[in-house]
Amino acid sequence: MSNQRRYLRTALRCQFKIWNNDIAPTTVYTRDISDGGVFLVMDPQEQNIPPVGTILKGQVQGLMDDAPVVTLEVVRMVEEGIGLRFVPDTK
């Protein structure tokens, strides 16, 4: 199977908060990040994992005081967690 990824992933473990109008803010950890998105480590036994297609807001926690809030879409779910792609804000 060939790698179809467009962006190089970088291993990064940091706290990341996600939420939307239907999901209360939840803080989880990242596994890796790229220019296209981020992978979040989530346990389906302990956390309410949003389904593929869900749009979320997200923000890195603890690395800087004014980390930007980004828009994300859940694009992949596996046993270890979820893959999200960055969605450009349209203003």
N, C-alpha and C positions, 0 to 999 in steps of 0.2 A: 504494500500500500504506500503510495507516495504522499509526501507532506504537501497539503494544499494551502498551508497558511501563507498569508500575505505579509505578516508582520513578525519580526523576531521577538520571541518572548524572553523576558528577564525575570529570574526568580526574585521574588520580593515578598517578605512576610511583614505585614503591618496590619493594624486594625483599620477596618473599613466599615462605615455605617451606611446602611441602605434603608430606604423607606419609600412609600407612596401614599396616596389617599386611603388605600385599603389595608396597608401593611404598616404597623407601628415600627418606629425606628429600631433596628436590630444591628448590633455590632458583631462582626465576624472577622476572620483573618483572610488576607489575600495569600495566594500561592505563587502567582506570577502575574505580570502585567506586560502589555505591549502597546504600541501606538493605536491598535485597534480595539483593545478591551482589557478585561481583567478576569481572572479566575478566583472565585471565592470558595473557601473551604467551608462546607456546611454539612451538618449531620441531619439527615431526614428523620431520624428518631427523636431528635431534640428540638429541631427548628422547623418553622413553617417555610418551606421552600416554594418560592413563587414559580408558576409554570412557565414554560417556553412562551415567548411573546410578551411577557409582562414588562411594562416600562417602569423603571425605578429611578429614584434620585440616589446619588451616592457621594460620599466624601471620605477622604483619608482622614484618619484620626491620630492625633498624638505626634505628628511629624512637623507640623507648622500650624500656627494659630489661624491663619486665613486660607486654609486649603479650599480650592474651588469646589462647588457643588456641580456634579456632572450628571447628565442624563444617560441612562443605560437601558439596554434591552436584553432580557434573558434569551440566549440563543442555544444553550446546550446544558443538559443536566446529566450528570454521571453520579456514581455512588459517592465520590469524594466531595462533590459540590456542584457549583454552577459556573458556566462561562457566560460572560456578559460582553456585549459590544458597546462602545461609546456611540451615542446618537448625537449628531450635531444639533445644537439648539437653533431653532428657527425663530427669530425675533423680527 
